[in-house]
Amino acid sequence: MTDERISRRHLLQTALVGLAALPAATLIARDAAAVDAVTESDPMAQSLGYVTDVSKVVAATNPTFKPGQHCANCLQYKATKAGATDGTCVVFSGKLVKANGWCKVWVPAAEAPKPG
């Protein structure tokens, strides 16, 4: 065993670095926390005709459905990050829905104004 002494300056520097990293670690852990995903078996999802894959929509039972509609181009949807396959939905209280999903309350996302 070696008899090394730790200087007070080194101890304080290490402690300060550790304390500074604590808030960052908390933020990272909070963002990494899993958000519940909506499943097709969820009672609310069933009442709204939610499907995780728009190709499963039965047009006969969903007359409001039009080709090209999916969660990613709905006003209620917010992607978790650019190019994400899922995002949060206002209708489902911030739960994750599939970008390629669909439900009966689909609303077109606002388009950017065209210069003119």
C-alpha positions as CSV (number, residue, x, y, z in Angstrom):
1,M,0.0,0.0,0.0
2,T,1.3,3.4,-0.9
3,D,1.3,6.3,1.4
4,E,0.1,9.0,-1.0
5,R,-1.6,12.1,0.3
6,I,-4.2,13.9,-1.6
7,S,-3.8,17.7,-1.7
8,R,-6.6,19.8,-0.5
9,R,-6.6,21.6,-3.9
10,H,-7.0,18.3,-5.8
11,L,-9.8,17.2,-3.4
12,L,-11.7,20.5,-3.9
13,Q,-11.3,20.4,-7.7
14,T,-12.6,16.9,-7.9
15,A,-15.5,17.7,-5.7
16,L,-16.4,20.7,-7.7
17,V,-16.3,18.7,-11.0
18,G,-18.6,16.1,-9.4
19,L,-21.1,18.7,-8.2
20,A,-21.1,20.4,-11.6
21,A,-21.9,17.1,-13.3
22,L,-24.8,16.3,-11.0
23,P,-27.4,18.6,-12.7
24,A,-26.3,17.4,-16.1
25,A,-26.7,13.8,-15.1
26,T,-30.2,14.5,-13.8
27,L,-31.2,16.2,-17.1
28,I,-29.9,13.3,-19.1
29,A,-31.6,10.7,-16.9
30,R,-34.9,12.7,-17.1
31,D,-34.8,12.9,-20.9
32,A,-33.9,9.2,-21.2
33,A,-36.8,8.2,-19.0
34,A,-39.2,6.1,-21.1
35,V,-42.5,7.6,-22.0
36,D,-45.4,5.2,-22.3
37,A,-46.3,4.3,-25.8
38,V,-50.0,4.1,-26.9
39,T,-51.0,0.6,-27.9
40,E,-53.8,-0.3,-30.2
41,S,-55.4,-2.3,-27.2
42,D,-55.6,0.9,-25.1
43,P,-59.3,1.7,-24.5
44,M,-58.9,5.3,-25.7
45,A,-56.9,4.3,-28.7
46,Q,-59.6,1.8,-29.6
47,S,-62.3,4.5,-29.3
48,L,-60.3,6.7,-31.6
49,G,-59.5,4.0,-34.1
50,Y,-55.7,4.4,-33.5
51,V,-53.4,2.1,-35.4
52,T,-49.6,2.0,-35.2
53,D,-49.4,1.5,-39.0
54,V,-51.5,3.6,-41.3
55,S,-51.7,0.7,-43.8
56,K,-54.0,-1.1,-41.3
57,V,-56.7,1.6,-41.4
58,V,-60.0,0.2,-42.7
59,A,-61.4,2.9,-44.8
60,A,-64.9,1.5,-44.6
61,T,-65.1,1.9,-40.8
62,N,-63.1,5.2,-40.9
63,P,-64.8,7.4,-43.5
64,T,-62.7,10.4,-42.5
65,F,-59.5,8.7,-43.4
66,K,-57.8,9.9,-46.6
67,P,-54.6,8.5,-48.1
68,G,-51.5,10.4,-47.0
69,Q,-52.8,11.1,-43.5
70,H,-50.6,9.8,-40.7
71,C,-49.5,11.0,-37.2
72,A,-46.3,12.7,-38.5
73,N,-48.3,15.2,-40.5
74,C,-51.0,15.8,-37.9
75,L,-51.2,19.0,-35.9
76,Q,-51.4,17.0,-32.6
77,Y,-48.1,15.2,-33.2
78,K,-44.6,16.4,-32.1
79,A,-41.6,14.2,-33.1
80,T,-39.2,13.3,-30.3
81,K,-36.3,14.3,-32.6
82,A,-35.8,14.9,-36.3
83,G,-36.4,11.7,-38.3
84,A,-37.9,9.9,-35.3
85,T,-40.3,7.0,-35.8
86,D,-42.4,8.1,-32.9
87,G,-43.4,11.3,-31.1
88,T,-45.8,12.6,-28.5
89,C,-49.5,13.3,-29.1
90,V,-51.7,15.9,-27.5
91,V,-54.7,13.7,-27.8
92,F,-53.1,10.9,-25.9
93,S,-51.8,13.1,-23.1
94,G,-48.2,13.2,-24.3
95,K,-47.8,9.5,-24.8
96,L,-45.8,8.2,-27.7
97,V,-47.5,7.4,-30.9
98,K,-45.9,6.0,-34.1
99,A,-45.2,8.6,-36.8
100,N,-46.7,6.2,-39.3
101,G,-49.8,5.7,-37.1
102,W,-53.3,7.2,-37.5
103,C,-56.5,8.0,-35.5
104,K,-59.9,9.5,-36.1
105,V,-58.9,12.9,-34.7
106,W,-56.2,13.5,-37.3
107,V,-55.9,17.2,-38.1
108,P,-53.6,18.6,-40.9
109,A,-50.6,20.3,-39.5
110,A,-50.4,24.0,-40.3
111,E,-48.4,24.6,-43.4
112,A,-45.7,27.3,-43.5
113,P,-47.0,30.4,-45.3
114,K,-45.8,30.6,-48.9
115,P,-43.9,33.7,-49.9
116,G,-45.9,35.8,-52.2
